[in-house]
Amino acid sequence: MSAHVDGITVCSPQCIGRCDDQARQIGREGIGVELPANHRHAGPAGPSDPTAFPSISFRDNQIEPDEKSLTITEGTGAQRQPNGSDGEDHGYFRQASRRIQRGLRMRQMQAPPMKELTLLKRTQLALLAVLAALVLAAAGCAGSNGAESGTQKSSQQGLKSLPSDIRAAYTDFDGPTGSSPFANFKPKQGPPWTIGYASSYAGNTWRSGSLNQLQKVLVPAYKKAGLVDKLIVTQSNLNDSTQIQQIHQLVNQGADIILLCCSSTAINPAVTYAQARGVPVVTFSGFTSAEGSVNVYGNYVQGGAAMADFVAKQMGGKGNMLYVNGIPGAASSDSVDRGVKAVLKKYPNIKLVGTVAGQWTDQIAKTEVLKFLSTHPERIDGIVTQSAQEIGVMQAVLESGRKLPPMTIGGEKGAACYWTKHPEWKTRLFNVWPPGSEATGAMSIMVRILQGQGPKVQSITRKLTEYGIDDIRKITPSGCDVNDATWIEPAEWFSEKYLDNFFLRPKAPLGKDVAVPGSGSTG
């Protein structure tokens, strides 16, 4: 089902592919803009149905991008969500505004403006699009014959196809969980296959760790087995428009499957483009909500909740907290945000005095936290930080002359090393997204799809791994380096045995697990 509002085509998520086809037929081109994944409506799967949120697509060249004209303010009645939750808790309209702005910016790069609209008119269009999308989300999607979409039913079937112990990992999960459209997929050709990796960023140790695992360990192993021919890597440096263009190019150049990392729903149109041409997309350490992607990542909402709860308890349930998130707008960063914010509602005496974007990069996190601390002389009683930047956060606090408060750390070995040397520090290691392990799982899933093993569900997830001081002491050598930004890899993550649960015709592509260097040890 779709609606047209002054040149804007608004589609519910299950219809986005059809809307793209319609747009092409009438000679229009556009970019889809996904509304926040935390928006829910009470569909057949219940109010927390993770597939139940709308999409907006801007289709007509009448709209000229202008960020200033698209500020959607949080109001009173309008921010109440259909399932009864308070939209202000998630900054719903603020997120919707950002995504609409980003879609228009992408439009500006792809097509010249044709007709300038007044500021009032643009604002009205944006608000009308949001309201129409809400209606469509509740109404569902009807095809040309008026048949009701099975997306919500598919969501139930997707999870029910999994063993009960596996389903427990999906509690509070925010990715799509419908039945995969690739259950009976057959590739255009047999092995060896070409993988196109449209990487969005290469500027931190996490990204280099996952890329090293792909290039130096996984591709050689799968090439030796005659399953992979080559891996083509592109970099878009956090530019959604560039990444979309690169995905199109990889598809057109003959890639058999596309790999994405840490993507946002802004990439949905490119995923739909690939699917329409018989090319599946696998996203690791994040998700897109497009039907044509299979997503593999830990339950980051659970991870964010566990981290915030740990620090809140160490703070005694009161005081000032600083939160250092990753890259705002990236699906994985936003997922952790949701978990953190949900838990903080339970602690009314904890004040979130600041949120700093560390960009998952130690040097950036250090710089930004130092800036924050220099202008906020008040006591900081606890810090929650996403990982791939905790060393930078630690250094900033120590260099500012302050004592490290209760704080979370992730997989960076240097932070774990510091903990062993200062066991009085109140911290805990939450391994939410180990780079080598997540890349290894993604590689197996890609080859399984190409082999026709049939994924059962759109998103594959698992619970996070936590480490206490005794665990860290066992795996950390005495001569460790507190500045070591390489990663602790868990002994087991997306093992082949675990992945078997998610496929209709399961078989480990190489007949065994591929080792992840450093797994189970910080040495």
C-alpha positions as CSV (number, residue, x, y, z in Angstrom):
1,M,0.0,0.0,0.0
2,S,1.2,3.5,-0.8
3,A,0.0,7.1,-0.7
4,H,1.0,10.1,-2.7
5,V,1.3,13.5,-1.0
6,D,2.4,16.4,-3.2
7,G,5.0,14.4,-5.1
8,I,6.0,12.2,-2.2
9,T,5.3,8.5,-2.3
10,V,4.9,7.0,1.1
11,C,5.2,3.3,1.5
12,S,4.9,0.8,4.3
13,P,8.1,-1.3,4.5
14,Q,6.7,-4.4,2.8
15,C,5.8,-2.3,-0.2
16,I,9.0,-0.4,-0.8
17,G,10.1,-2.7,-3.6
18,R,6.8,-2.3,-5.4
19,C,7.0,1.5,-5.0
20,D,10.5,1.5,-6.5
21,D,9.1,-0.4,-9.5
22,Q,6.2,2.0,-9.9
23,A,8.6,5.0,-9.7
24,R,10.8,3.5,-12.4
25,Q,7.7,2.9,-14.6
26,I,6.7,6.5,-14.5
27,G,10.2,7.8,-15.0
28,R,10.9,9.0,-11.5
29,E,13.8,8.2,-9.3
30,G,14.0,8.5,-5.5
31,I,15.6,7.6,-2.3
32,G,13.8,5.8,0.5
33,V,14.0,7.3,4.0
34,E,13.4,4.9,6.9
35,L,11.6,6.1,10.0
36,P,13.1,5.1,13.4
37,A,13.1,1.4,14.1
38,N,11.9,2.1,17.7
39,H,8.5,3.2,16.3
40,R,6.0,0.3,16.7
41,H,2.4,-0.4,16.1
42,A,0.4,-3.3,17.5
43,G,0.4,-5.7,14.7
44,P,-0.4,-9.5,14.8
45,A,3.0,-10.1,16.5
46,G,2.1,-7.7,19.3
47,P,3.2,-4.1,20.1
48,S,6.9,-5.0,20.0
49,D,6.7,-6.5,16.5
50,P,10.1,-5.4,15.1
51,T,8.9,-5.3,11.5
52,A,6.0,-3.0,12.3
53,F,7.4,0.4,11.3
54,P,6.9,2.6,8.2
55,S,9.1,3.8,5.4
56,I,9.0,7.1,3.5
57,S,10.2,7.6,0.0
58,F,10.7,11.0,-1.6
59,R,10.0,10.4,-5.3
60,D,9.5,13.7,-7.0
61,N,12.0,16.4,-8.1
62,Q,9.7,19.1,-6.8
63,I,11.4,18.9,-3.4
64,E,14.6,20.9,-2.9
65,P,16.7,19.8,0.1
66,D,16.9,22.2,2.9
67,E,17.6,21.0,6.4
68,K,16.3,24.2,8.0
69,S,12.8,23.6,6.5
70,L,12.5,20.1,8.0
71,T,12.6,20.5,11.7
72,I,9.8,18.3,13.2
73,T,9.2,19.3,16.8
74,E,8.1,17.1,19.6
75,G,4.6,18.0,20.6
76,T,1.9,16.7,22.9
77,G,-0.7,14.3,21.6
78,A,1.1,13.6,18.3
79,Q,4.1,12.0,20.0
80,R,2.0,9.3,21.7
81,Q,2.8,6.0,19.9
82,P,0.1,3.6,18.8
83,N,1.2,1.0,21.3
84,G,1.0,3.4,24.2
85,S,4.7,4.2,24.6
86,D,5.8,7.8,24.9
87,G,7.4,9.0,21.7
88,E,9.5,11.5,23.6
89,D,11.3,8.7,25.3
90,H,12.9,7.8,22.0
91,G,13.1,11.2,20.4
92,Y,10.8,9.8,17.7
93,F,10.1,12.9,15.8
94,R,13.7,14.1,16.1
95,Q,14.9,10.9,14.5
96,A,12.2,11.1,11.8
97,S,13.4,14.6,11.0
98,R,17.0,13.5,10.7
99,R,16.1,10.7,8.4
100,I,14.0,12.8,6.2
101,Q,16.8,15.4,6.0
102,R,19.3,12.7,5.1
103,G,17.0,11.4,2.4
104,L,16.7,14.9,0.9
105,R,20.5,15.5,1.0
106,M,21.0,12.2,-0.9
107,R,18.3,13.4,-3.4
108,Q,20.3,16.6,-3.9
109,M,23.4,14.6,-4.9
110,Q,21.5,12.4,-7.3
111,A,19.1,14.8,-9.1
112,P,19.0,18.5,-9.7
113,P,16.3,20.5,-7.9
114,M,13.5,21.6,-10.3
115,K,10.9,23.6,-8.3
116,E,11.5,25.5,-5.2
117,L,9.0,25.3,-2.4
118,T,8.3,27.7,0.4
119,L,9.6,26.8,3.9
120,L,6.0,26.4,5.1
121,K,5.2,24.0,2.2
122,R,8.3,21.9,2.8
123,T,7.5,21.5,6.5
124,Q,3.9,20.6,5.7
125,L,5.1,17.9,3.2
126,A,7.4,16.4,5.8
127,L,4.7,16.3,8.4
128,L,2.2,14.9,5.9
129,A,4.7,12.2,4.9
130,V,5.2,11.1,8.6
131,L,1.4,11.0,9.2
132,A,0.7,9.1,6.0
133,A,3.4,6.6,6.9
134,L,1.9,6.0,10.3
135,V,-1.4,5.3,8.7
136,L,0.2,2.9,6.2
137,A,2.1,1.1,8.8
138,A,-1.2,0.3,10.6
139,A,-3.0,-0.5,7.3
140,G,-0.4,-2.9,6.0
141,C,0.4,-3.4,2.3
142,A,-2.0,-4.4,-0.5
143,G,-0.8,-5.6,-3.8
144,S,-2.4,-4.8,-7.2
145,N,-5.0,-7.4,-6.5
146,G,-5.8,-6.1,-3.0
147,A,-4.3,-9.0,-1.2
148,E,-3.1,-8.3,2.3
149,S,0.7,-8.5,3.0
150,G,2.0,-11.4,5.0
151,T,4.9,-9.5,6.5
152,Q,3.7,-9.5,10.0
153,K,2.6,-13.1,9.8
154,S,6.1,-13.8,8.3
155,S,7.7,-12.2,11.4
156,Q,5.9,-14.7,13.6
157,Q,6.8,-17.6,11.4
158,G,10.4,-16.6,11.1
159,L,11.0,-16.7,14.9
160,K,8.8,-19.8,15.4
161,S,11.0,-21.7,13.0
162,L,13.9,-21.4,15.5
163,P,14.6,-23.6,18.5
164,S,13.1,-22.1,21.8
165,D,16.6,-21.6,23.3
166,I,17.6,-19.6,20.3
167,R,14.5,-17.4,20.4
168,A,15.4,-16.2,23.8
169,A,18.3,-14.2,22.2
170,Y,15.6,-12.1,20.4
171,T,14.2,-10.5,23.6
172,D,14.1,-6.7,22.9
173,F,15.7,-7.3,19.5
174,D,15.2,-4.4,17.1
175,G,16.0,-5.9,13.7
176,P,13.6,-7.5,11.2
177,T,12.6,-11.1,12.1
178,G,10.4,-12.1,9.3
179,S,10.9,-15.3,7.2
180,S,13.8,-14.8,4.8
181,P,12.9,-14.4,1.1
182,F,16.0,-16.4,0.4
183,A,14.7,-19.7,1.7
184,N,14.7,-21.2,-1.8
185,F,17.3,-18.9,-3.3
186,K,19.5,-20.2,-6.2
187,P,22.5,-18.2,-7.4
188,K,23.0,-17.3,-11.0
189,Q,26.0,-19.5,-11.2
190,G,27.9,-22.1,-9.1
191,P,31.1,-21.5,-7.2
192,P,33.6,-19.9,-6.9
193,W,31.7,-16.8,-6.1
194,T,32.6,-13.1,-6.0
195,I,31.8,-11.1,-2.9
196,G,31.3,-7.4,-3.0
197,Y,32.1,-5.7,0.3
198,A,30.6,-2.2,0.4
199,S,32.4,-1.0,3.5
200,S,31.2,2.3,5.0
201,Y,34.2,3.2,7.1
202,A,37.8,2.1,7.7
203,G,39.0,4.6,10.3
204,N,39.1,2.5,13.5
205,T,40.7,-0.6,14.9
206,W,37.4,-2.5,14.9
207,R,37.0,-2.0,11.1
208,S,40.6,-3.0,10.5
209,G,40.2,-6.1,12.7
210,S,37.1,-7.3,10.7
211,L,38.7,-6.5,7.4
212,N,41.9,-8.3,8.3
213,Q,39.9,-11.4,9.2
214,L,38.1,-11.3,5.9
215,Q,41.1,-10.7,3.7
216,K,43.8,-12.6,5.5
217,V,41.9,-15.6,7.1
218,L,38.5,-16.1,5.6
219,V,38.9,-15.4,1.9
220,P,42.1,-17.7,1.6
221,A,40.3,-20.5,3.5
222,Y,37.1,-20.3,1.3
223,K,39.2,-19.8,-1.9
224,K,41.2,-23.0,-1.1
225,A,37.9,-24.9,-0.8
226,G,36.8,-23.6,-4.2
227,L,33.9,-21.6,-2.8
228,V,35.1,-18.0,-3.2
229,D,36.9,-16.4,-6.2
230,K,37.6,-12.9,-4.8
231,L,36.5,-10.2,-2.4
232,I,36.0,-6.7,-3.9
233,V,36.2,-3.9,-1.3
234,T,34.9,-0.4,-1.6
235,Q,35.0,2.4,1.0
236,S,32.4,5.2,1.4
237,N,33.7,7.0,4.5
238,L,30.3,7.2,6.1
239,N,28.6,8.8,3.1
240,D,25.3,7.0,2.5
241,S,25.0,8.3,-1.1
242,T,28.4,7.1,-2.0
243,Q,27.8,3.7,-0.4
244,I,24.5,3.3,-2.4
245,Q,26.4,4.1,-5.6
246,Q,29.1,1.6,-4.8
247,I,26.5,-1.1,-4.0
248,H,25.0,-0.5,-7.4
249,Q,28.4,-0.7,-9.1
250,L,29.2,-4.0,-7.3
251,V,25.9,-5.5,-8.4
252,N,26.4,-4.3,-12.0
253,Q,30.0,-5.6,-12.0
254,G,28.8,-9.1,-11.3
255,A,29.1,-9.6,-7.6
256,D,27.2,-12.7,-6.5
257,I,26.5,-11.4,-3.0
258,I,27.0,-8.1,-1.2
259,L,28.4,-7.7,2.3
260,L,27.7,-4.6,4.4
261,C,28.8,-3.6,7.9
262,C,27.2,-1.4,10.5
263,S,24.8,0.1,8.0
264,S,21.7,2.2,8.5
265,T,18.3,1.9,7.0
266,A,19.2,4.7,4.7
267,I,20.8,1.9,2.6
268,N,17.5,0.1,2.1
269,P,17.0,1.3,-1.5
270,A,20.3,-0.2,-2.6
271,V,19.5,-3.5,-0.9
272,T,16.2,-3.5,-2.8
273,Y,18.1,-2.8,-6.0
274,A,20.4,-5.8,-5.4
275,Q,17.5,-8.1,-4.5
276,A,15.6,-7.2,-7.7
277,R,18.7,-8.3,-9.7
278,G,19.1,-11.6,-7.9
279,V,21.9,-10.5,-5.5
280,P,21.4,-11.2,-1.8
281,V,22.8,-8.8,0.8
282,V,24.3,-9.8,4.1
283,T,24.8,-7.1,6.8
284,F,27.0,-7.8,9.8
285,S,27.3,-5.8,13.0
286,G,24.1,-3.9,12.2
287,F,21.0,-4.2,10.0
288,T,18.9,-2.8,7.3
289,S,15.2,-3.3,7.4
290,A,15.0,-4.1,3.7
291,E,13.6,-7.5,2.9
292,G,16.6,-8.3,0.7
293,S,19.2,-8.4,3.5
294,V,20.1,-11.1,5.9
295,N,21.4,-9.4,9.1
296,V,23.9,-11.0,11.5
297,Y,24.8,-9.3,14.7
298,G,24.6,-9.6,18.5
299,N,21.5,-8.3,20.3
300,Y,22.8,-4.8,20.8
301,V,19.7,-3.6,22.6
302,Q,20.3,-6.2,25.3
303,G,24.0,-5.2,25.3
304,G,23.2,-1.5,25.9
305,A,20.7,-2.4,28.6
306,A,23.2,-4.7,30.4
307,M,26.0,-2.0,30.3
308,A,23.8,0.8,31.6
309,D,22.3,-1.4,34.3
310,F,25.8,-2.4,35.5
311,V,27.0,1.2,35.8
312,A,23.8,2.3,37.4
313,K,24.1,-0.3,40.1
314,Q,27.7,0.6,40.7
315,M,26.6,4.2,41.1
316,G,24.1,3.2,43.8
317,G,21.2,4.2,41.6
318,K,22.0,8.0,41.8
319,G,24.4,10.6,40.5
320,N,25.7,12.0,37.1
321,M,26.3,9.7,34.2
322,L,28.1,10.4,30.9
323,Y,27.2,8.3,27.9
324,V,29.7,7.9,25.0
325,N,27.9,6.5,22.0
326,G,29.3,5.5,18.6
327,I,28.2,6.9,15.2
328,P,24.7,8.3,15.6
329,G,22.5,7.1,12.8
330,A,24.4,3.8,12.4
331,A,22.0,0.9,13.2
332,S,24.3,-0.7,15.7
333,S,25.0,2.5,17.6
334,D,21.3,3.4,17.7
335,S,20.5,-0.1,18.9
336,V,22.8,0.2,21.9
337,D,21.3,3.7,22.5
338,R,17.8,2.2,22.9
339,G,19.0,-0.4,25.4
340,V,20.9,2.3,27.5
341,K,17.9,4.7,27.5
342,A,15.4,2.0,28.4
343,V,17.3,1.0,31.5
344,L,17.9,4.6,32.6
345,K,14.2,5.1,32.9
346,K,14.4,2.7,35.9
347,Y,16.8,4.9,37.7
348,P,15.1,8.3,38.2
349,N,17.9,9.5,40.5
350,I,20.5,9.2,37.8
351,K,21.0,12.2,35.6
352,L,22.4,11.8,32.1
353,V,24.5,14.9,32.1
354,G,25.9,14.4,28.6
355,T,26.0,12.2,25.5
356,V,29.2,12.4,23.4
357,A,29.7,10.8,20.0
358,G,33.0,8.9,20.1
359,Q,32.7,7.6,16.5
360,W,34.0,4.2,17.6
361,T,37.5,5.7,17.4
362,D,39.8,6.1,20.4
363,Q,41.3,9.4,19.4
364,I,38.0,11.0,18.5
365,A,36.4,9.7,21.7
366,K,39.4,11.0,23.7
367,T,39.1,14.4,22.1
368,E,35.4,14.7,22.6
369,V,35.3,13.5,26.2
370,L,38.1,15.9,27.1
371,K,36.1,18.8,25.5
372,F,33.0,17.7,27.5
373,L,34.9,17.4,30.8
374,S,36.6,20.8,30.3
375,T,33.1,22.5,30.2
376,H,31.4,20.3,32.8
377,P,33.3,20.6,36.1
378,E,30.6,18.7,38.0
379,R,31.4,15.2,39.3
380,I,30.9,12.3,36.9
381,D,29.7,9.3,38.8
382,G,29.6,6.7,36.0
383,I,30.3,6.3,32.3
384,V,28.7,4.0,29.8
385,T,30.6,3.8,26.5
386,Q,30.2,1.8,23.4
387,S,33.3,-0.1,22.3
388,A,36.2,0.4,20.0
389,Q,36.8,3.7,21.9
390,E,37.1,2.8,25.6
391,I,40.8,3.4,25.7
392,G,40.3,6.9,24.5
393,V,37.6,7.5,27.1
394,M,39.9,6.2,29.8
395,Q,42.7,8.4,28.7
396,A,40.5,11.5,28.6
397,V,39.3,11.0,32.2
398,L,42.8,10.3,33.5
399,E,44.4,13.2,31.6
400,S,41.7,15.6,33.0
401,G,43.0,14.8,36.5
402,R,39.9,12.8,37.5
403,K,39.6,9.4,39.0
404,L,38.0,6.7,36.7
405,P,34.4,6.3,37.9
406,P,32.4,3.0,37.4
407,M,32.6,2.5,33.6
408,T,31.9,-0.2,31.0
409,I,34.6,-1.5,28.7
410,G,34.3,-3.5,25.5
411,G,36.8,-5.7,23.7
412,E,39.8,-3.5,23.4
413,K,42.7,-5.4,25.0
414,G,44.4,-2.2,26.4
415,A,41.4,-1.5,28.6
416,A,41.3,-5.1,29.9
417,C,45.0,-4.8,30.6
418,Y,44.5,-1.6,32.6
419,W,41.8,-3.3,34.6
420,T,44.2,-6.1,35.6
421,K,46.7,-3.5,36.9
422,H,44.0,-1.6,38.7
423,P,41.5,-4.3,40.0
424,E,39.9,-1.8,42.3
425,W,38.3,-0.1,39.3
426,K,34.6,-0.8,39.1
427,T,34.2,-2.0,35.6
428,R,33.1,-5.0,33.5
429,L,33.9,-6.1,30.0
430,F,30.9,-6.5,27.6
431,N,31.9,-8.1,24.4
432,V,29.0,-7.0,22.3
433,W,30.5,-7.0,18.8
434,P,33.8,-8.8,18.4
435,P,35.0,-7.8,14.9
436,G,36.8,-11.0,13.7
437,S,34.0,-13.2,15.1
438,E,31.2,-11.3,13.5
439,A,33.0,-11.2,10.1
440,T,33.5,-14.9,10.4
441,G,29.8,-15.5,11.0
442,A,28.9,-13.2,8.1
443,M,31.2,-15.1,5.7
444,S,29.7,-18.5,6.6
445,I,26.2,-17.1,6.1
446,M,27.0,-15.6,2.7
447,V,28.3,-18.9,1.4
448,R,25.5,-20.9,3.0
449,I,23.0,-18.6,1.1
450,L,24.8,-19.1,-2.2
451,Q,24.9,-22.8,-1.6
452,G,21.1,-22.8,-1.3
453,Q,20.9,-23.8,2.4
454,G,17.9,-21.5,2.9
455,P,18.0,-19.0,5.8
456,K,14.9,-19.2,8.0
457,V,14.8,-15.7,9.3
458,Q,15.9,-12.2,8.2
459,S,18.1,-11.5,11.2
460,I,20.5,-13.9,13.0
461,T,21.5,-12.8,16.5
462,R,22.9,-14.0,19.8
463,K,23.4,-12.8,23.4
464,L,26.5,-10.8,24.4
465,T,29.5,-12.2,26.3
466,E,30.5,-10.6,29.7
467,Y,33.8,-10.9,31.5
468,G,34.6,-10.3,35.2
469,I,38.0,-9.6,36.6
470,D,38.8,-13.3,37.1
471,D,37.9,-14.0,33.5
472,I,40.2,-11.2,32.3
473,R,43.1,-12.3,34.5
474,K,43.0,-15.8,32.9
475,I,43.4,-14.5,29.4
476,T,45.6,-11.4,29.9
477,P,49.4,-11.8,29.9
478,S,51.4,-10.0,32.6
479,G,53.3,-8.0,30.0
480,C,50.1,-6.6,28.4
481,D,50.0,-3.1,26.9
482,V,47.4,-0.6,28.2
483,N,47.4,1.1,24.8
484,D,46.7,-2.1,22.8
485,A,43.6,-1.3,20.7
486,T,43.3,-4.8,19.1
487,W,40.4,-6.9,20.2
488,I,39.5,-9.7,22.6
489,E,37.7,-12.4,20.5
490,P,35.4,-14.7,22.4
491,A,36.2,-18.5,22.3
492,E,32.8,-19.0,20.6
493,W,30.5,-16.5,18.8
494,F,28.7,-17.4,15.6
495,S,30.0,-21.0,15.4
496,E,29.0,-23.3,12.6
497,K,27.0,-25.4,15.0
498,Y,25.1,-22.3,16.2
499,L,24.5,-21.1,12.6
500,D,23.0,-24.5,11.7
501,N,19.9,-23.5,13.7
502,F,19.1,-20.7,11.3
503,F,19.1,-22.7,8.0
504,L,16.6,-25.1,6.5
505,R,19.3,-27.3,4.9
506,P,22.3,-26.6,7.2
507,K,25.8,-27.7,6.5
508,A,29.1,-26.0,7.5
509,P,30.6,-24.7,4.3
510,L,34.1,-25.8,5.2
511,G,33.0,-28.7,7.5
512,K,34.4,-26.9,10.5
513,D,34.8,-23.6,12.3
514,V,37.4,-21.1,11.0
515,A,39.6,-19.9,13.8
516,V,39.6,-16.2,14.8
517,P,43.1,-15.1,15.8
518,G,43.3,-14.1,19.4
519,S,40.0,-15.8,20.3
520,G,39.7,-16.6,24.0
521,S,42.9,-14.6,24.8
522,T,44.2,-11.0,25.0
523,G,47.7,-12.2,24.2
